[in-house]
Amino acid sequence: MTGAPDFVLPTDKPEGPTSHDVVAMARKALGTRRVGHTGTLDPFASGLLILCVGRATRLSEYISGLDKTYEATARLGRTTDTLDRDGQVLEDRSGWQDVTEGMIEEALGAFRGEIEQVPPQFSAKKVDGVRMHHRARRGEHVDLQPCAVTIHSLQLLGFERPNVHFRVRCSSGTYIRAIARDLGEALGLGAHLAALRRIAVGAFRVDAAVGVARLGDEYAVDRARIDPLQALGHLRALEVDDESAARLAHGQKIRLDGDVPSGLVTVANAGTLLAVAEVDDGVLCPRKVFVS
């Protein structure tokens, strides 16, 4: 494989395998143990799963918090314990035959903007150090407090009774299964998530991702891979000279010239990512260094 061994790799996960399964496939295909991902997809879901390879695994936390975009299908009239199609059916209700697009549009209006969302019982959320899906499988029920999330956009794509197709762009930590649940309750019918595909994470797009089946194809991987500096393009970038680069490599702070706004930045030298750092009162403080 050409290029540096440290990179970010958008992949297109098919329905079926877990996110960990895809990481295992990538480790085998790329010949390295240093592979991680920036945010799971449920086994029944497909779409964009961003892998980090080599030292780029240390970038995960700066990508995982980006906004997500999904295309999804909610099935009206049926509820499940997991809120998705893989769960056990709890109830079937009639009445979805009479639902109109206008009724759905009106109901969706309540889920746009900053909202409070109750996480699913089957979720990765931890309560007293134990993930909720472990508690749920043991038959435990916990009254979870609602969490603040932001729904930047929520668009009805189509309605083929009893299936509601929609696209949503949301803040990290939003549960699309919960949107399906809450839509069903707003209509008085119940619902579960029947299909889910992640099409974007921040500026990353599934259209530019490599298929899991082609992880062993060097040409396909080279075409899809993203340089670490480019992958952090959502952060402000600073370029430093060779002397400052050498100091950063040793984890030293640097006093900056001029009025540089405070906050998280990438630091590069000659187009290569040196560090992720924080500017604090005109001082550049390295948080993660990527060069020896």
DOSE-288448 format. One record per residue (C-alpha): residue in one letter; y, x, z. Coordinates in Angstrom, 1 decimal. Layout:
{"A",{Y,X,Z}}
...
//
This chain:
{"M",{0.0,0.0,0.0}}
{"T",{3.4,1.3,-0.9}}
{"G",{6.4,1.5,1.4}}
{"A",{6.9,2.1,5.1}}
{"P",{4.1,0.8,7.4}}
{"D",{6.5,-1.2,9.5}}
{"F",{7.6,-4.6,8.0}}
{"V",{7.8,-8.3,8.3}}
{"L",{5.5,-10.4,6.2}}
{"P",{6.0,-14.1,5.6}}
{"T",{2.6,-15.8,5.1}}
{"D",{1.6,-19.3,4.0}}
{"K",{-1.0,-20.5,6.5}}
{"P",{-3.4,-23.2,5.1}}
{"E",{-4.6,-26.1,7.2}}
{"G",{-7.6,-25.2,9.4}}
{"P",{-7.3,-21.7,10.8}}
{"T",{-5.3,-21.0,14.0}}
{"S",{-2.3,-18.7,13.9}}
{"H",{-4.5,-16.1,15.8}}
{"D",{-7.1,-16.4,13.0}}
{"V",{-4.4,-15.5,10.5}}
{"V",{-3.4,-12.5,12.6}}
{"A",{-7.0,-11.3,12.7}}
{"M",{-7.3,-11.7,8.9}}
{"A",{-4.1,-9.7,8.4}}
{"R",{-5.3,-6.9,10.7}}
{"K",{-8.5,-6.5,8.7}}
{"A",{-6.7,-6.8,5.3}}
{"L",{-3.9,-4.5,6.2}}
{"G",{-6.0,-2.0,8.1}}
{"T",{-4.0,-2.0,11.3}}
{"R",{-4.2,-3.5,14.8}}
{"R",{-0.5,-3.7,15.1}}
{"V",{0.1,-7.2,13.7}}
{"G",{1.6,-10.2,15.6}}
{"H",{3.4,-13.4,14.7}}
{"T",{6.7,-15.0,15.7}}
{"G",{5.6,-18.5,16.5}}
{"T",{2.4,-20.5,16.2}}
{"L",{1.4,-23.3,13.9}}
{"D",{-1.2,-25.8,15.1}}
{"P",{-4.6,-25.5,13.2}}
{"F",{-4.0,-28.8,11.3}}
{"A",{-0.5,-27.6,10.2}}
{"S",{0.3,-25.4,7.2}}
{"G",{3.2,-23.4,6.0}}
{"L",{5.3,-20.5,7.0}}
{"L",{3.8,-18.1,9.6}}
{"I",{5.9,-14.9,9.9}}
{"L",{3.8,-11.8,10.7}}
{"C",{5.3,-8.6,12.1}}
{"V",{3.4,-5.3,11.2}}
{"G",{3.6,-1.9,12.8}}
{"R",{6.6,-1.2,14.9}}
{"A",{8.1,-4.4,13.5}}
{"T",{6.0,-6.3,16.1}}
{"R",{8.9,-5.5,18.5}}
{"L",{11.2,-7.7,16.4}}
{"S",{9.3,-10.9,17.2}}
{"E",{11.7,-12.1,19.9}}
{"Y",{14.7,-11.9,17.5}}
{"I",{13.0,-14.1,14.9}}
{"S",{11.1,-16.6,17.0}}
{"G",{14.3,-18.3,18.2}}
{"L",{15.6,-19.2,14.7}}
{"D",{15.9,-22.8,13.6}}
{"K",{12.8,-24.2,11.9}}
{"T",{12.4,-26.6,9.0}}
{"Y",{9.4,-28.9,8.5}}
{"E",{8.1,-31.5,6.2}}
{"A",{5.9,-34.0,8.1}}
{"T",{4.1,-37.3,8.0}}
{"A",{4.0,-39.8,10.9}}
{"R",{1.3,-42.4,10.8}}
{"L",{2.5,-45.7,12.3}}
{"G",{0.4,-48.0,14.4}}
{"R",{-2.0,-45.5,15.9}}
{"T",{-1.6,-43.2,18.9}}
{"T",{-3.7,-40.2,19.9}}
{"D",{-3.9,-38.2,23.1}}
{"T",{-2.6,-35.0,21.3}}
{"L",{0.1,-36.9,19.3}}
{"D",{-1.5,-35.6,16.1}}
{"R",{-4.4,-36.4,13.8}}
{"D",{-6.8,-34.1,15.6}}
{"G",{-6.7,-36.0,18.9}}
{"Q",{-8.7,-38.9,20.2}}
{"V",{-7.4,-42.3,19.2}}
{"L",{-5.9,-44.1,22.2}}
{"E",{-4.7,-47.4,20.6}}
{"D",{-4.3,-49.1,17.2}}
{"R",{-1.5,-51.6,16.9}}
{"S",{-0.7,-54.0,14.1}}
{"G",{2.8,-54.8,12.7}}
{"W",{3.3,-51.7,10.6}}
{"Q",{2.8,-53.9,7.5}}
{"D",{6.1,-55.5,8.2}}
{"V",{8.2,-52.3,8.7}}
{"T",{10.9,-51.6,6.2}}
{"E",{12.7,-48.4,5.2}}
{"G",{15.8,-49.8,6.7}}
{"M",{14.1,-50.1,10.1}}
{"I",{12.9,-46.6,9.9}}
{"E",{16.3,-45.2,8.9}}
{"E",{17.9,-47.0,11.8}}
{"A",{15.3,-45.6,14.3}}
{"L",{15.6,-42.1,13.0}}
{"G",{19.3,-42.2,13.7}}
{"A",{18.6,-41.9,17.4}}
{"F",{16.9,-38.5,16.9}}
{"R",{19.7,-36.6,15.2}}
{"G",{22.0,-34.2,16.9}}
{"E",{21.5,-32.9,20.5}}
{"I",{18.7,-35.0,22.1}}
{"E",{16.4,-34.9,25.2}}
{"Q",{12.8,-34.7,24.2}}
{"V",{9.7,-35.0,26.5}}
{"P",{7.2,-32.3,25.5}}
{"P",{3.6,-33.4,24.7}}
{"Q",{0.9,-33.2,27.3}}
{"F",{-1.1,-31.1,24.9}}
{"S",{1.4,-28.2,24.4}}
{"A",{1.9,-24.5,25.2}}
{"K",{4.5,-25.4,27.8}}
{"K",{3.7,-23.8,31.2}}
{"V",{3.7,-25.8,34.5}}
{"D",{3.1,-23.6,37.6}}
{"G",{1.9,-20.8,35.3}}
{"V",{-0.7,-22.9,33.5}}
{"R",{-0.2,-24.1,29.9}}
{"M",{-0.1,-27.9,29.5}}
{"H",{-2.9,-28.0,26.9}}
{"H",{-5.3,-26.5,29.5}}
{"R",{-4.3,-29.1,32.1}}
{"A",{-4.6,-31.9,29.6}}
{"R",{-8.1,-30.8,28.6}}
{"R",{-9.0,-31.0,32.3}}
{"G",{-7.8,-34.6,32.4}}
{"E",{-4.6,-33.8,34.3}}
{"H",{-1.4,-35.6,33.5}}
{"V",{1.9,-34.1,34.5}}
{"D",{5.2,-36.0,34.4}}
{"L",{7.2,-33.5,32.2}}
{"Q",{10.9,-33.4,32.3}}
{"P",{12.8,-33.9,29.0}}
{"C",{14.1,-30.7,27.3}}
{"A",{17.3,-30.4,25.4}}
{"V",{16.7,-29.8,21.6}}
{"T",{18.9,-30.0,18.6}}
{"I",{17.9,-31.9,15.4}}
{"H",{20.3,-30.5,12.8}}
{"S",{19.1,-32.8,10.1}}
{"L",{16.4,-35.5,9.8}}
{"Q",{15.8,-37.0,6.4}}
{"L",{13.4,-39.8,5.3}}
{"L",{11.6,-38.6,2.3}}
{"G",{9.4,-41.7,1.7}}
{"F",{7.5,-44.6,3.2}}
{"E",{4.1,-45.5,2.1}}
{"R",{2.8,-47.9,4.8}}
{"P",{1.7,-46.8,7.3}}
{"N",{2.9,-43.3,6.5}}
{"V",{6.5,-42.1,7.1}}
{"H",{7.3,-38.8,5.3}}
{"F",{10.3,-36.9,6.6}}
{"R",{12.0,-33.5,6.6}}
{"V",{13.5,-32.0,9.8}}
{"R",{15.6,-28.9,10.6}}
{"C",{15.6,-28.3,14.3}}
{"S",{16.1,-25.8,17.1}}
{"S",{13.3,-23.6,18.2}}
{"G",{11.2,-25.4,20.9}}
{"T",{11.3,-28.8,19.2}}
{"Y",{8.0,-30.7,19.0}}
{"I",{7.6,-32.5,15.7}}
{"R",{4.7,-34.4,17.3}}
{"A",{7.1,-35.8,19.8}}
{"I",{9.4,-37.0,17.0}}
{"A",{6.5,-38.9,15.5}}
{"R",{5.6,-40.3,19.0}}
{"D",{9.2,-41.4,19.7}}
{"L",{9.7,-42.9,16.2}}
{"G",{6.6,-45.0,16.8}}
{"E",{7.8,-46.2,20.2}}
{"A",{11.2,-47.0,18.8}}
{"L",{9.6,-49.2,16.2}}
{"G",{7.3,-50.8,18.9}}
{"L",{4.2,-49.6,17.1}}
{"G",{3.2,-46.2,18.3}}
{"A",{2.5,-43.3,15.9}}
{"H",{1.0,-39.9,15.6}}
{"L",{1.7,-36.9,13.4}}
{"A",{-0.6,-37.0,10.4}}
{"A",{0.6,-33.9,8.5}}
{"L",{2.9,-31.0,9.1}}
{"R",{4.1,-28.1,7.0}}
{"R",{6.7,-25.5,8.0}}
{"I",{8.8,-24.6,5.0}}
{"A",{11.5,-22.4,6.6}}
{"V",{12.3,-20.3,9.7}}
{"G",{16.0,-19.4,9.6}}
{"A",{16.5,-17.8,6.1}}
{"F",{12.8,-17.1,5.6}}
{"R",{11.2,-19.5,3.1}}
{"V",{7.6,-20.4,2.5}}
{"D",{8.2,-20.2,-1.3}}
{"A",{8.5,-16.4,-0.9}}
{"A",{5.5,-16.0,1.4}}
{"V",{2.1,-14.5,0.5}}
{"G",{-1.0,-16.8,0.7}}
{"V",{-3.5,-15.9,3.4}}
{"A",{-6.2,-15.5,0.7}}
{"R",{-4.1,-12.7,-0.9}}
{"L",{-3.5,-10.6,2.2}}
{"G",{-5.8,-8.0,0.7}}
{"D",{-3.8,-7.9,-2.5}}
{"E",{-1.5,-4.9,-2.2}}
{"Y",{0.8,-6.1,-5.0}}
{"A",{1.2,-9.6,-3.5}}
{"V",{1.9,-8.1,0.0}}
{"D",{4.4,-5.6,-1.3}}
{"R",{6.2,-8.3,-3.2}}
{"A",{6.4,-10.6,-0.1}}
{"R",{7.1,-7.9,2.6}}
{"I",{10.6,-7.6,4.2}}
{"D",{12.2,-4.5,5.5}}
{"P",{12.9,-4.7,9.3}}
{"L",{16.7,-4.4,8.8}}
{"Q",{16.7,-7.2,6.2}}
{"A",{14.5,-9.4,8.4}}
{"L",{17.2,-9.3,11.1}}
{"G",{19.9,-10.2,8.6}}
{"H",{21.0,-13.1,10.9}}
{"L",{22.4,-10.5,13.4}}
{"R",{25.6,-8.6,13.0}}
{"A",{25.0,-5.1,11.6}}
{"L",{26.6,-1.8,12.5}}
{"E",{26.2,1.4,10.5}}
{"V",{26.4,4.7,12.5}}
{"D",{26.7,8.4,11.5}}
{"D",{23.9,11.0,12.0}}
{"E",{25.3,12.2,15.3}}
{"S",{25.3,8.7,16.8}}
{"A",{21.9,8.0,15.3}}
{"A",{20.5,11.0,17.1}}
{"R",{22.0,9.8,20.4}}
{"L",{20.6,6.3,19.9}}
{"A",{17.1,7.7,19.2}}
{"H",{17.2,9.1,22.8}}
{"G",{18.4,5.7,24.2}}
{"Q",{21.9,6.9,24.9}}
{"K",{24.9,4.5,24.9}}
{"I",{27.8,5.0,22.5}}
{"R",{31.5,4.3,22.8}}
{"L",{32.6,2.5,19.7}}
{"D",{36.0,2.9,17.9}}
{"G",{38.1,-0.1,17.3}}
{"D",{37.7,-3.7,18.5}}
{"V",{34.1,-4.6,18.1}}
{"P",{33.0,-8.1,19.3}}
{"S",{30.5,-8.2,22.1}}
{"G",{27.0,-9.5,21.4}}
{"L",{23.6,-8.5,19.9}}
{"V",{23.7,-6.3,16.7}}
{"T",{21.4,-4.3,14.5}}
{"V",{22.2,-0.6,14.2}}
{"A",{21.3,1.3,11.0}}
{"N",{21.8,4.8,9.5}}
{"A",{21.5,5.2,5.8}}
{"G",{20.0,1.7,5.4}}
{"T",{17.2,2.2,8.0}}
{"L",{17.0,0.2,11.2}}
{"L",{17.5,2.4,14.2}}
{"A",{17.8,-0.1,17.0}}
{"V",{18.7,-3.5,18.2}}
{"A",{21.6,-3.1,20.6}}
{"E",{24.2,-5.0,22.6}}
{"V",{27.9,-4.4,22.4}}
{"D",{29.4,-4.8,25.8}}
{"D",{33.1,-4.1,26.3}}
{"G",{33.2,-1.6,23.3}}
{"V",{30.0,0.2,24.4}}
{"L",{26.9,0.1,22.2}}
{"C",{23.9,-0.3,24.5}}
{"P",{20.5,0.1,22.8}}
{"R",{17.9,-2.5,23.8}}
{"K",{15.0,-1.6,21.5}}
{"V",{14.9,1.7,19.5}}
{"F",{12.8,2.0,16.4}}
{"V",{13.0,5.7,15.6}}
{"S",{11.5,8.7,17.3}}
//
